[in-house]
């Protein structure tokens, strides 16, 4: 059964079975969220967003138009996503940048993910990293700007 906290503001009817939306979260009408997700408090999800199954979004995350988040992804607290390469006040882009977070990826707390990139399957982004380019599958990236540190094989860091 889907559980939506009464202190959240959810307009989407496309939320999968078993998903829990915590208090003070806002989900716009056209957002699609899969089954068994955990959307923590103080999360904002815009319209042109697709989130897969078994995704955890921790507190303080804004998921802007153009984000595609696949199954089994973890997004740590206060992760920042962007979707506009050249933001200016009161100048709205016609097409937002699409960002893909592939199956099984994990993004550490307070990381910044620039728009238009792909984080590969099972990739790990260390806390506080600033990701400015595509991250291949099965790699650990950390730093500012984020860089590859290690390969990840068989769910272990090698």
N, C-alpha and C positions, 0 to 999 in steps of 0.2 A: 504494500500500500504506500502510495506517495504521501509524504507528510510535509505540509507547508505551514510554517509557524505563523500564527495570526498577526504578528508584528512585522511580517515581510509584506512586500508589495509585488505580487506576481500576476502578470497579465498574460503570460503564455499558457496555452492549453497543451503544448507539446513537451510534456515532462514525463519521463518514463517511470514505470512502476518501481517502487522501492527507493526513489530519490527523496532525500530530505533537504529542505531549504530552511535555513536558520533565520532568526530574527534580524530585522533591519536590512535585509537583502532586497534588491530590486531586479526583477527580470522582465524585460520588455516583451511585447506581444508576439513577435515573430521568432524569438529565440527557440532553438530546439535543444533539449537536454535529454540524454539517454537514461537508462535504468540504473538503479543502485548507485547513484551519484550522491556526494555529500557536498552541498553548497553552504559553506559556513557563513557566519554573520558578517554584515557590512560588505557584501559582494554586490557588484553592479554588472548585469549582463545585458548588452545592447541587442538590437533586433537581428542583424545579419551574423548570427553566431550559431555554430553547430558544435555540440559537446556530445561525445560518445558515452558508452556505458562504463560504470565503475570508476568514474573520475572524481577526484577529491580536489576541491578548490577551497583553500584555507582563507581565513579572514583578511579583509582589506584589499581584495583583488578586483580590478575592473577589467571586464572582458569586452573589448570594443568590436564594432562591426568588422567583419573580415577574418575573424579568428575561427579556425577549424581545429578542434581538439579531439583526437581519437581516443579509443578505449584505454582504460587502465593508466591514465595519466595522473600525476600528482603535481599540483601547483601550490607552492608554499605560500606562507603569509606575506602579504604586501608585495607580491610580484607585480611588476609594471609592464604592461603591453602597450605598444604604440601602433598606429595604423596610418600615419601621415608623415611622409619624409620631410616635408617643409611646412610645419604648422604655423599659421598666422591667425590672429584674432579676427573673427567675423569673415574669414575666407574659407569656405567649405569646399573640400575636394569632391569631384564628381564620382570618382572611383577610389575606394579605400584600398590600401595594400592588404593582400591576403597573407596570413601567417598560418603555418601548419605546425601543430605539435603532434608528432606521430605516436603511435601505439607504444605504451609502456614508458614513455619519457617522464623524467622527474625534474622539476625546476625548483631550486632552493630559494629560501626566503629572501626577499628584497632584491631579487634579480630584476634586470631590465631587459626586455626582449624587443628589439627594434622590429618595425613592421616589414613585411615582405620576405621574411626568412622562413626556413624550415628547420625544426629540431627533429632529428631522426629517431627511429624506433629505439627504445631502451636507452637513449642518451641521458646523461646526468649533467645538470647545470648546477655548479656549486653556489652556495648562498652568496648574495651580493654581486654576482657576476653581471657584466654588461655584454649581452650577445648582439654582435653587429653583423654577423654573417651566418650562413647555413652551418649547422652542426650535423655531421654524419651520424649514422646509426652506431650504437654501441660504443660511444666515446664519452669520457668525462672532460668537461670544459669548465675552467674557472678563471676569474680575474676580470680586469678592466683595461682594455677590451678582453673578453673571454678568449682563451686559447686552449687547445687540446693539451691534456695532462697525461691521460692514459686511455688504453682500450679497455672495454668491459667485455668479458667473455663468460658465457654461461652464468649470467647474473652475478658475477664476482668481478671486482676490480683487479686487473692484472698488472 
